[in-house]
Amino acid sequence: MTPSQQDLPVEWVSIHEIRQVFNQGNYFERIKSGELVARLRRNSHLVPPPKGEPFCTHSQIHYYYTKEDSLVAVVHQYYRPDGKIGGSGLPDPKRLVLLNKIIAVRVNSP
C-alpha cells in the first residue's frame, strides 16, 4: 500500500458485499486483459486438498496492482494443477482499495 492508502479508513463488509464490488469493478477481467498486474504473495500446497478440489491444489494469495504500482485488491484462490481456479472459478476478494476507503472481510467470516 502507498502511504496515502494507509490513511484510508477500513470498512468491514460481508463476503457477499465485497464480491459484488469486485465483480462490478471487473477486477479479474482487468487482470486477464493486462490492465492490472497480479503478484503472488503466498502459495501453499494443500494436503489434503479442500473438499471437491484435486490433489496438488494450492491455496494462493495474490495482490493486484495498477501499472503505477498502487495496490487495488487482495484475493485468495485455489489454484488447481490444470491451471484453473478452483471453487467458483473466480478469485475470492479479501480486501479492495477504493477511492475513499478500504473494504475488507475478516479471513474467517461466514
C-alpha distances in whole Angstrom, upper triangle without the diagonal:
4,6,8,6,6,10,10,13,13,16,18,20,22,22,24,22,19,21,22,19,18,22,22,19,20,17,19,22,19,18,22,23,20,18,15,14,14,13,15,14,17,20,23,27,28,32,33,31,31,34,34,32,34,34,31,29,25,22,19,15,14,10,11,10,11,14,12,9,7,6,9,10,11,15,18,21,24,25,29,31,32,28,28,26,28,28,28,27,23,20,19,16,15,12,11,9,12,13,14,13,11,14,14,17,18,19,23,23,26
4,5,5,6,9,10,14,15,18,20,22,25,25,27,24,21,23,25,21,20,24,24,21,22,19,22,24,21,20,24,24,21,19,16,16,17,16,18,17,20,24,27,30,32,36,37,35,34,37,38,36,37,38,35,32,29,26,23,19,17,13,13,11,12,14,11,9,7,8,10,13,14,18,21,24,28,28,32,34,35,31,31,29,31,31,31,30,26,23,23,19,18,15,14,11,13,13,14,13,13,16,17,20,22,22,26,27,30
4,5,5,7,9,13,14,18,20,23,26,26,28,26,23,26,27,23,23,26,26,23,25,22,25,27,24,24,27,28,25,23,20,20,20,19,21,20,23,27,29,33,34,38,39,38,37,40,41,39,40,40,38,35,32,29,26,22,20,17,17,15,16,17,14,12,10,11,14,16,17,21,24,27,30,31,35,37,38,35,34,32,34,34,34,33,30,26,25,22,20,17,16,13,14,14,14,13,13,17,18,21,22,24,27,28,31
4,5,5,7,11,13,16,19,21,25,25,27,24,22,24,25,21,21,25,24,21,24,21,24,26,23,23,27,27,25,22,20,20,21,21,23,22,25,28,31,35,36,39,41,39,37,40,41,39,41,42,39,36,33,30,27,23,21,18,17,15,15,17,14,13,10,11,13,15,17,21,24,28,31,32,36,38,39,35,35,32,34,34,33,33,29,26,25,21,20,16,15,11,12,11,10,11,12,15,17,21,22,24,28,27,30
4,5,5,9,10,13,16,18,21,22,23,21,18,21,22,18,18,22,21,18,21,18,21,23,21,21,25,25,23,20,17,18,18,18,20,19,22,25,28,31,33,36,37,35,34,36,37,36,38,38,36,33,30,27,23,20,18,14,14,13,13,16,14,12,9,8,10,12,14,17,21,24,28,29,33,35,36,32,32,29,31,30,30,29,26,22,21,18,16,12,11,8,9,9,9,8,8,12,14,17,19,20,24,24,27
4,6,8,9,13,15,18,21,22,24,22,19,22,23,20,20,24,24,21,24,21,24,26,24,23,27,28,25,23,20,20,20,19,21,19,21,25,27,31,32,35,37,35,34,36,37,36,38,38,36,33,30,26,24,20,19,15,16,15,16,19,17,15,12,11,12,14,14,18,21,25,28,29,33,36,37,34,33,30,31,31,31,31,27,24,22,19,16,13,13,10,12,12,11,10,9,13,14,17,18,19,23,23,26
4,6,9,13,16,18,22,23,25,22,20,23,24,21,21,25,25,22,25,23,26,28,26,26,30,30,28,25,23,23,23,23,24,22,25,29,31,34,35,39,40,38,36,39,40,39,41,41,39,36,33,30,27,23,22,19,19,18,19,21,19,17,14,14,14,16,17,21,24,27,31,33,36,39,40,37,36,33,34,34,33,33,29,26,24,21,18,15,14,11,12,12,10,9,10,13,15,18,19,21,25,24,27
4,6,10,13,15,19,20,22,19,17,20,21,17,18,22,21,19,22,20,23,25,23,24,27,28,26,24,21,22,22,22,24,22,24,28,30,34,34,37,38,36,34,37,38,37,39,40,38,35,32,28,26,22,21,18,18,17,18,21,19,17,14,13,13,14,16,19,22,26,29,31,35,37,38,35,34,31,32,31,30,30,27,24,22,18,16,13,11,9,9,9,6,5,6,10,12,16,17,20,23,22,25
4,7,10,13,16,18,20,17,16,19,20,17,18,22,21,20,23,21,24,27,25,25,29,30,28,26,23,24,24,24,25,23,25,28,30,34,34,37,38,36,34,36,37,36,39,40,38,35,32,28,26,22,22,19,19,19,20,24,22,20,17,15,14,15,16,19,22,26,29,31,35,38,39,36,34,31,32,30,30,30,27,24,21,18,15,12,12,10,10,11,8,5,6,9,11,14,15,18,21,20,22
4,6,9,13,15,17,14,13,16,17,15,16,20,20,18,21,19,22,25,24,24,27,28,27,25,22,23,22,22,23,21,23,26,27,31,30,34,34,32,30,32,33,33,35,36,35,31,29,25,23,20,19,17,18,18,20,24,22,20,17,14,14,13,14,16,19,22,26,28,32,35,36,33,31,28,28,27,26,27,24,21,18,15,12,9,10,9,10,12,10,6,5,6,7,10,11,14,17,16,19
4,6,10,12,14,11,10,14,15,13,15,18,18,17,20,19,22,25,24,24,27,29,28,26,23,24,23,24,25,23,24,27,28,31,31,34,34,32,29,31,32,32,35,36,35,31,29,25,24,20,21,19,19,20,22,25,25,23,19,17,15,14,15,17,19,22,26,28,32,35,36,33,31,27,28,26,25,26,23,20,17,14,12,10,10,10,11,13,11,7,6,5,6,9,11,14,16,14,16
4,7,10,12,10,9,13,14,13,15,18,18,18,21,19,21,24,24,24,27,29,29,27,24,25,23,24,24,22,23,25,26,29,28,31,31,29,26,28,29,29,32,33,32,29,27,23,22,19,20,19,19,21,23,27,26,24,21,18,16,14,14,15,17,20,23,26,29,33,34,31,29,26,25,23,23,24,21,19,15,13,10,9,11,12,13,16,14,10,9,6,5,6,7,11,12,10,13
4,7,8,6,7,10,11,11,12,15,16,16,19,18,20,23,23,23,26,28,28,26,23,25,23,24,24,23,23,25,26,29,28,30,30,28,25,26,27,27,31,32,32,28,26,22,22,19,20,19,19,21,23,27,27,25,22,19,16,14,14,15,16,19,22,25,28,32,32,30,27,24,23,21,20,22,19,17,14,11,10,10,11,13,13,16,15,12,10,6,6,6,8,11,12,10,11
4,5,5,6,9,10,11,12,14,16,17,19,18,19,22,23,23,26,28,28,27,24,25,23,25,24,23,23,25,25,27,26,28,28,25,22,23,24,25,28,30,30,26,25,21,21,19,20,20,20,23,25,29,29,27,24,21,18,16,15,15,15,18,20,23,26,30,31,28,26,22,21,18,17,20,17,16,12,11,10,11,13,15,16,19,18,15,13,9,8,6,8,11,11,8,8
4,6,5,6,9,10,10,12,14,15,16,16,16,19,21,21,23,25,26,25,22,23,21,22,22,21,21,22,22,24,23,26,25,22,19,20,21,21,25,27,26,23,21,18,18,16,17,18,18,21,23,27,28,26,23,20,17,14,13,12,12,14,17,20,22,26,27,25,22,18,17,15,14,16,14,12,9,8,8,10,12,15,16,20,20,17,14,10,9,6,9,10,10,7,7
4,6,5,6,9,10,11,12,14,15,16,16,19,20,21,23,25,26,25,23,24,22,24,24,24,24,25,25,27,25,28,27,24,21,21,22,22,26,28,28,24,24,21,20,19,19,20,20,23,24,28,29,27,25,21,18,16,16,14,15,16,18,22,24,28,28,26,23,19,18,15,13,16,14,13,10,10,11,13,13,17,17,20,20,18,16,12,11,10,12,13,14,11,10
4,5,5,6,9,10,11,12,14,15,16,19,20,21,23,24,25,23,22,23,22,24,24,24,24,26,27,29,28,31,30,27,24,25,25,25,29,31,31,27,25,22,21,20,20,19,19,21,22,26,27,25,22,20,16,14,15,14,16,18,21,23,26,30,30,27,25,21,21,18,16,18,15,15,12,10,11,11,11,14,14,17,17,14,13,9,9,9,12,14,15,12,12
4,5,5,6,9,10,10,12,12,13,16,17,17,20,22,22,20,18,20,18,20,20,20,21,23,24,26,25,28,28,25,23,24,24,24,27,29,28,24,23,20,18,16,16,15,15,17,19,23,23,22,19,16,13,11,11,11,13,15,18,21,24,27,27,25,22,19,19,17,15,16,13,12,9,7,7,8,8,11,11,15,15,13,10,7,7,7,11,12,14,12,13
4,5,5,6,8,10,11,10,11,14,15,16,18,20,21,20,18,19,18,20,20,20,21,22,23,25,24,27,27,24,21,22,21,21,25,27,26,22,21,18,17,16,15,16,15,18,19,23,24,23,20,17,14,12,12,10,12,13,16,19,21,25,25,22,19,16,16,14,12,13,10,9,7,6,9,10,10,13,14,17,18,16,14,11,10,10,13,14,15,13,13
4,5,5,6,8,10,11,12,14,16,17,19,20,21,20,19,21,20,22,23,24,24,25,27,29,28,31,30,27,24,25,24,24,28,30,30,26,25,22,21,19,19,18,17,19,20,24,25,24,21,19,15,14,15,14,15,17,19,22,24,28,27,25,22,19,19,17,14,15,12,12,11,10,12,12,11,14,13,17,18,16,15,12,12,13,16,17,18,16,15
4,6,5,6,9,9,12,13,14,15,18,19,20,18,16,18,18,21,22,22,23,25,27,29,29,32,32,29,26,27,27,26,29,32,31,27,25,23,21,19,17,16,15,17,17,21,22,21,18,16,12,11,13,13,16,17,20,22,25,29,28,25,23,20,21,19,16,17,14,13,12,9,11,11,8,11,10,13,14,13,12,9,11,12,16,17,19,17,17
4,6,5,6,6,8,10,11,12,14,16,17,15,13,15,15,17,18,19,20,22,24,26,26,29,29,26,24,25,24,24,26,28,27,24,22,19,17,15,14,13,12,14,15,18,20,19,16,14,10,9,10,10,13,14,17,19,22,25,25,22,19,16,18,16,14,14,10,10,9,7,10,9,8,10,11,14,16,14,12,10,11,12,16,16,18,17,17
4,5,5,7,8,9,11,12,14,15,17,15,14,17,16,19,20,22,23,24,25,27,27,30,30,26,24,25,24,23,26,29,28,24,23,21,19,18,16,16,14,16,17,20,22,21,19,17,14,12,14,12,14,15,18,19,22,25,24,21,18,16,17,16,13,13,10,10,10,9,13,13,11,14,14,17,19,18,16,14,15,15,19,19,21,19,19
4,5,8,10,10,11,14,15,16,18,16,15,18,18,21,23,24,26,27,29,31,31,34,34,30,28,29,27,27,30,32,31,28,27,24,23,21,19,18,16,17,17,20,22,22,19,18,14,13,16,15,18,19,22,23,25,29,27,25,22,19,21,20,16,16,13,14,14,12,15,15,12,14,13,15,17,17,16,14,16,17,21,21,23,21,21
4,5,9,9,9,11,13,14,15,12,12,15,15,19,21,22,24,25,28,30,30,34,34,30,28,29,28,28,30,32,31,27,26,24,21,19,17,15,13,14,13,16,18,18,16,14,11,11,14,14,17,18,21,22,25,28,27,24,22,19,21,20,18,17,14,13,14,12,14,13,10,11,10,12,15,15,14,13,15,17,21,21,24,22,23
4,6,5,6,9,10,10,12,11,10,13,14,17,19,21,23,24,26,28,28,32,32,29,27,28,26,25,28,30,29,25,24,22,20,18,16,15,12,14,13,16,18,18,17,15,12,12,14,13,16,16,19,20,22,25,24,21,18,17,19,19,16,14,11,12,13,12,15,15,12,14,13,16,19,18,17,16,17,19,22,22,24,23,23
4,6,5,6,9,10,11,9,8,10,10,14,16,17,19,20,23,25,26,30,30,27,25,27,25,24,26,28,26,23,21,19,17,15,12,11,8,10,11,13,16,15,14,12,9,8,11,10,13,14,17,18,20,23,22,19,17,15,17,18,15,14,10,10,11,10,13,12,10,12,12,15,18,17,15,14,15,17,20,20,22,22,22
4,5,5,6,9,10,10,9,10,10,13,14,17,18,19,21,23,23,27,27,24,23,24,23,21,23,25,23,20,19,17,15,14,11,12,9,12,13,15,18,17,16,14,12,10,11,10,12,12,14,15,17,20,19,15,13,12,14,15,13,11,8,7,10,10,13,14,12,15,16,19,21,20,18,17,17,18,21,20,22,22,22
4,5,5,6,9,9,9,11,12,15,17,20,21,22,24,26,27,30,30,27,26,27,25,23,25,27,26,23,22,21,18,17,15,15,12,13,13,15,18,18,18,16,14,13,15,14,16,15,18,17,19,22,20,17,15,14,17,18,15,13,10,11,14,14,17,17,15,17,17,20,23,22,21,20,20,21,24,24,26,25,26
4,5,5,6,5,6,8,10,14,16,19,21,22,25,27,28,32,32,29,28,29,28,26,27,29,27,24,23,22,19,17,14,13,10,10,10,11,14,15,14,14,11,12,14,14,16,16,19,19,21,23,22,18,17,16,19,20,18,16,13,13,15,14,17,16,14,15,15,17,21,21,19,19,20,22,25,24,27,26,27
4,5,5,6,5,6,7,10,13,16,18,18,21,23,25,28,29,26,25,27,26,24,25,26,24,21,19,19,15,14,11,11,8,9,10,11,14,14,14,13,11,11,12,12,14,14,17,16,18,20,19,15,15,14,17,19,17,14,12,11,14,13,16,16,14,15,17,19,22,22,20,19,20,21,24,23,25,26,26
4,6,8,8,9,9,13,15,18,20,20,23,24,25,29,29,26,25,27,25,23,24,26,24,21,20,20,17,17,14,14,11,13,13,14,17,17,18,17,15,14,16,14,16,15,17,15,17,19,17,14,13,13,17,18,17,14,12,12,15,16,19,19,18,19,20,22,26,25,23,23,23,24,26,25,28,28,28
4,6,8,9,11,15,17,21,23,23,26,27,29,32,33,30,29,31,29,27,28,29,27,25,23,23,20,20,16,16,13,13,12,12,16,17,17,17,16,16,18,17,19,18,21,19,21,23,21,17,17,17,20,22,20,17,15,15,18,18,21,21,19,20,20,22,25,25,24,24,25,26,29,28,31,31,31
4,5,6,9,12,15,18,21,21,25,27,29,32,33,30,30,32,30,28,28,30,27,25,23,23,19,18,15,14,11,11,10,9,13,13,15,15,14,15,17,17,19,19,21,19,22,23,22,18,18,18,21,23,22,19,17,16,19,18,21,20,18,19,19,21,25,24,23,23,24,26,28,27,30,31,32
4,7,10,13,17,19,22,23,27,29,30,34,35,32,31,33,32,30,31,32,30,27,25,24,21,19,15,14,10,9,7,7,11,12,12,13,12,13,16,16,19,20,22,21,24,26,24,21,20,20,23,24,23,20,17,17,19,18,20,19,16,16,16,18,21,22,20,21,22,25,27,27,30,30,31
4,7,10,13,16,18,20,23,26,27,31,32,29,28,31,30,27,29,30,27,24,22,21,18,16,12,10,6,6,5,6,9,9,10,10,9,10,12,13,16,17,20,19,22,24,23,19,19,18,21,22,21,19,16,14,16,15,17,15,13,13,15,16,20,19,18,19,19,22,24,23,27,27,28
4,7,10,13,16,17,21,23,25,29,30,27,27,30,29,26,27,28,25,22,20,19,15,13,10,8,6,5,6,7,10,9,10,10,10,10,12,12,15,16,18,17,20,22,21,18,18,17,20,22,21,19,16,14,16,15,17,16,14,15,17,19,22,21,19,20,20,22,24,23,26,27,28
4,7,9,12,13,17,19,21,25,26,24,23,26,25,23,24,24,21,19,16,15,11,10,6,6,5,6,9,10,13,11,11,10,10,9,9,10,12,12,15,14,17,19,19,15,15,14,17,19,19,16,14,11,14,13,14,14,14,15,17,20,22,21,18,19,18,20,21,20,23,24,26
4,6,9,11,15,18,20,24,25,23,23,26,26,23,24,24,21,18,15,14,10,9,5,5,6,8,11,12,14,11,12,10,12,11,10,10,12,13,15,14,17,19,20,16,17,16,18,20,21,18,16,13,15,14,15,15,15,16,19,21,24,22,19,20,19,20,21,19,23,24,26
4,6,7,11,14,16,20,22,20,20,23,23,20,21,20,17,15,12,11,7,6,5,7,9,11,15,16,17,14,15,13,14,12,10,10,10,11,12,11,15,16,18,14,15,14,16,18,19,17,16,13,14,14,14,15,16,18,21,24,26,24,20,21,19,20,20,18,21,23,25
4,7,10,14,16,19,21,20,20,23,24,21,22,21,18,16,13,11,7,5,5,7,10,12,16,17,18,15,15,13,14,12,9,10,10,12,14,13,17,18,20,17,18,16,18,20,21,19,17,14,15,14,13,14,16,17,21,23,25,22,19,19,17,18,18,16,19,21,24
4,7,10,12,16,18,16,17,20,21,18,19,18,15,13,10,8,5,5,7,10,13,16,19,21,22,19,19,16,17,14,11,11,9,10,11,12,15,16,19,16,17,15,16,18,20,19,17,14,14,15,14,15,18,19,23,26,27,25,21,21,18,18,17,15,17,20,22
4,7,9,13,15,13,15,18,19,16,16,15,12,10,6,6,5,7,9,12,15,18,22,23,25,21,22,19,20,17,14,12,10,10,10,9,12,13,16,14,15,13,14,16,19,17,17,14,15,16,16,18,20,22,26,29,30,28,24,23,21,20,20,16,18,21,23
4,6,9,12,11,12,16,17,14,14,13,10,9,5,5,6,9,12,15,19,21,25,27,28,25,25,22,23,20,16,14,11,11,10,10,12,13,16,15,16,14,14,16,19,18,18,16,16,18,17,20,22,25,28,32,33,30,26,25,22,21,20,16,17,21,22
4,6,9,8,11,14,15,12,11,9,6,6,5,7,9,12,15,19,21,24,28,29,31,28,28,25,26,23,19,17,14,12,10,9,10,11,14,14,15,14,14,16,19,18,19,17,18,20,20,23,25,28,31,35,36,33,29,28,25,23,22,19,19,23,23
4,6,5,7,11,13,10,10,8,7,6,6,7,10,13,17,20,23,26,30,32,33,30,30,27,27,23,20,17,14,12,9,10,11,12,15,15,16,14,13,14,18,18,18,17,17,20,20,23,26,29,32,35,36,33,30,28,25,22,21,17,17,21,21
3,5,8,11,13,11,10,8,8,8,9,10,14,17,20,24,27,30,34,35,37,34,34,31,31,27,24,21,17,16,13,13,13,13,17,18,18,17,15,16,20,20,22,20,20,23,23,26,29,32,35,39,40,37,33,31,28,25,24,20,20,23,23
4,7,9,11,9,9,7,9,9,10,12,15,18,22,25,28,31,35,37,39,35,35,32,32,28,25,22,18,16,13,14,13,14,17,18,18,17,15,15,19,20,21,21,20,23,23,27,30,33,36,40,41,37,34,31,28,25,24,20,19,22,22
4,6,8,6,6,6,7,6,8,9,13,16,19,23,25,29,32,34,36,33,33,29,29,25,22,19,15,13,9,11,10,11,14,15,15,13,11,12,16,16,18,17,17,20,21,24,27,30,33,37,38,35,31,29,26,23,22,19,18,20,20
4,6,6,8,9,10,8,9,9,13,16,19,22,24,28,31,34,36,33,32,29,28,24,21,17,14,12,9,11,11,13,16,16,15,13,10,9,13,14,16,15,15,18,19,22,25,29,31,35,36,33,29,27,23,21,20,16,15,17,17
4,6,8,10,13,11,13,13,16,19,22,25,27,31,34,36,38,36,35,31,30,26,23,20,16,14,11,14,13,15,17,18,16,14,11,10,13,15,17,17,17,20,21,25,27,31,33,37,38,35,31,28,25,22,22,19,17,19,17
4,7,10,12,10,13,14,17,20,22,25,27,30,33,35,38,35,35,31,30,26,24,20,17,14,11,13,11,13,14,16,14,12,9,8,11,13,15,16,17,20,22,25,28,31,33,37,38,35,32,29,26,24,24,21,19,21,19
4,7,9,7,10,11,14,17,19,23,24,28,31,33,35,33,33,29,28,25,22,18,15,12,8,9,7,10,11,12,11,10,7,8,11,11,14,15,16,19,21,24,26,30,32,36,37,34,31,29,26,23,23,20,19,21,20
4,6,6,10,12,15,19,21,24,26,29,32,34,37,34,34,31,30,27,24,21,17,14,10,10,7,8,9,12,11,11,9,11,14,14,17,17,19,22,24,27,29,32,35,38,40,37,34,32,29,27,26,23,23,25,24
4,6,9,12,15,19,21,25,27,30,33,35,37,34,35,32,31,28,25,22,18,15,11,11,8,8,11,13,13,14,12,14,17,17,19,19,20,24,25,28,30,33,36,40,41,38,35,33,30,28,27,24,23,26,25
4,6,10,12,16,18,22,24,27,30,32,34,31,32,29,29,26,23,20,16,14,10,9,7,6,10,11,12,13,12,14,18,16,18,18,19,22,23,26,28,31,34,38,39,37,33,31,29,27,26,23,23,26,26
4,7,10,13,15,19,21,25,28,29,32,29,29,26,26,22,19,16,13,10,6,6,4,6,9,9,10,9,8,11,14,13,15,14,16,19,20,23,25,28,31,34,36,33,30,28,25,23,23,19,20,22,22
4,6,10,12,16,18,22,25,27,29,26,26,23,23,20,16,14,10,8,6,5,6,8,11,10,11,10,9,12,15,14,14,13,14,17,17,20,22,25,28,32,33,31,27,25,23,21,21,17,18,21,21
4,7,10,14,16,20,23,25,27,24,24,20,20,17,13,11,7,6,5,6,9,11,14,13,12,10,10,11,14,13,13,11,11,14,14,17,19,22,25,29,30,27,23,22,19,18,17,13,15,17,18
4,6,10,13,16,20,22,23,20,20,17,17,14,11,8,6,5,6,7,10,13,15,12,12,10,11,13,15,13,12,9,10,12,12,14,17,19,23,26,27,25,21,20,17,17,17,13,16,18,19
4,7,10,13,17,19,21,17,17,13,14,10,7,6,5,7,9,10,14,16,18,15,15,12,13,14,16,15,13,9,9,10,9,11,13,16,19,23,24,21,18,17,14,14,14,12,15,17,19
4,6,10,13,15,17,14,14,11,11,8,6,5,6,8,11,11,15,17,18,15,15,12,15,16,17,15,12,9,10,10,10,11,12,14,17,20,22,20,17,16,15,15,16,14,17,19,21
4,7,10,13,14,11,10,7,8,6,5,7,9,11,15,15,19,21,22,18,18,16,18,19,19,18,15,11,12,10,10,9,10,11,14,17,19,17,14,15,14,15,16,15,19,20,22
4,7,10,11,9,8,6,6,5,6,8,11,13,16,16,20,22,22,19,18,16,19,20,19,17,14,11,12,10,11,10,9,10,13,15,18,16,14,15,14,16,18,18,21,22,24
4,7,8,5,5,4,6,7,9,12,15,17,20,20,23,25,25,21,21,20,22,23,23,21,17,15,16,14,14,12,11,10,12,14,17,16,14,16,16,19,21,21,24,25,27
4,5,5,5,7,7,10,13,15,18,20,23,23,26,28,27,24,23,22,25,26,25,23,19,17,19,16,17,15,13,11,13,13,17,17,16,17,19,22,24,24,27,28,29
4,5,8,10,11,13,16,18,21,22,25,24,27,29,28,24,25,24,27,28,27,25,22,20,22,20,21,19,16,15,16,17,20,20,19,21,22,25,27,27,31,31,33
4,6,9,11,14,17,19,22,24,27,27,30,31,31,28,28,27,30,31,30,28,24,22,23,21,21,19,16,14,15,15,18,19,18,21,22,25,28,28,31,32,34
4,6,9,12,14,16,20,22,25,24,28,29,29,26,26,25,27,29,28,26,23,20,21,19,19,16,15,13,15,15,18,18,17,19,20,23,25,25,28,29,31
4,6,9,12,15,19,21,24,24,28,30,30,27,26,24,27,28,27,25,22,19,20,17,17,14,12,9,11,12,14,14,13,16,17,20,22,22,26,26,29
4,6,8,12,15,18,21,22,25,27,28,24,24,22,24,25,24,23,19,16,16,13,13,10,9,7,10,12,14,13,11,13,14,17,19,19,22,23,25
4,7,10,14,16,20,21,25,27,27,24,23,20,22,23,21,20,17,14,14,11,11,8,6,5,7,10,12,11,9,11,12,15,17,18,21,21,23
4,6,10,13,17,18,21,24,25,21,20,17,19,19,18,17,14,11,10,7,8,6,4,6,9,12,14,12,9,10,10,12,14,14,18,18,20
4,7,10,14,15,19,22,23,20,19,16,17,17,17,16,13,9,9,6,6,5,7,9,12,16,17,14,11,11,9,11,12,11,15,16,18
4,7,10,12,16,19,20,17,15,12,13,13,13,13,10,6,5,4,5,7,9,12,15,18,20,17,14,12,10,11,12,11,14,15,16
4,7,9,13,16,18,15,14,10,11,11,12,11,9,6,5,6,7,10,12,15,18,22,23,20,17,15,13,12,12,10,12,14,15
4,6,9,13,14,12,10,6,7,8,9,9,7,5,6,9,10,13,15,18,21,25,26,24,20,18,16,15,16,13,15,16,16
4,6,10,11,10,8,6,5,7,9,9,9,8,9,12,14,17,19,22,25,28,30,27,24,22,19,18,18,15,16,18,18
4,7,8,6,6,5,6,9,11,9,10,10,12,15,16,19,21,24,26,30,32,29,26,24,22,21,21,18,19,21,21
4,5,5,5,6,6,10,12,10,12,12,15,18,20,23,24,27,30,33,35,33,29,28,25,24,24,21,22,24,23
4,5,7,9,10,13,16,14,16,16,18,21,23,26,27,30,33,36,38,36,32,31,29,27,28,24,25,27,27
4,6,9,10,14,15,12,15,16,19,22,24,27,28,31,33,36,38,36,33,32,30,29,29,26,27,29,28
4,7,9,13,14,11,12,13,16,19,21,24,25,27,29,33,35,33,30,29,27,26,27,24,26,27,27
4,6,10,11,7,9,11,14,17,20,22,23,26,28,31,33,31,28,27,25,24,25,23,24,25,24
4,7,8,5,6,7,10,13,16,19,20,23,25,28,30,28,25,23,21,20,22,19,20,21,21
4,6,5,8,9,10,14,16,20,21,24,27,30,32,29,26,24,22,20,21,18,18,19,19
4,5,7,9,9,13,15,19,20,24,26,29,31,28,25,22,20,18,19,16,16,17,16
4,5,8,9,12,15,18,19,23,24,28,29,27,24,21,19,18,19,17,18,17,16
4,7,9,13,16,18,19,22,24,27,29,27,24,22,21,19,21,19,20,20,19
4,6,9,13,15,15,19,20,24,26,24,21,19,17,17,19,17,18,18,18
4,6,9,12,13,16,18,21,23,21,18,16,14,14,16,14,16,16,17
4,7,10,11,15,17,21,22,19,16,13,11,10,12,11,13,13,13
4,6,7,11,13,17,18,15,12,10,8,8,11,10,13,12,14
4,7,10,13,17,17,14,10,8,6,5,8,7,10,10,12
4,7,10,13,14,11,7,6,4,7,9,10,13,13,15
4,6,10,11,9,6,5,6,10,13,14,17,16,18
4,7,8,6,5,7,9,12,15,16,20,19,21
4,6,5,6,7,11,14,17,19,22,21,23
4,6,8,11,14,18,21,23,26,24,26
4,7,10,13,17,20,22,25,24,26
4,6,10,13,16,19,21,20,22
4,6,10,13,15,18,17,19
4,7,10,13,15,14,16
4,7,9,12,11,13
4,6,8,7,9
4,6,5,9
4,6,9
4,7
4
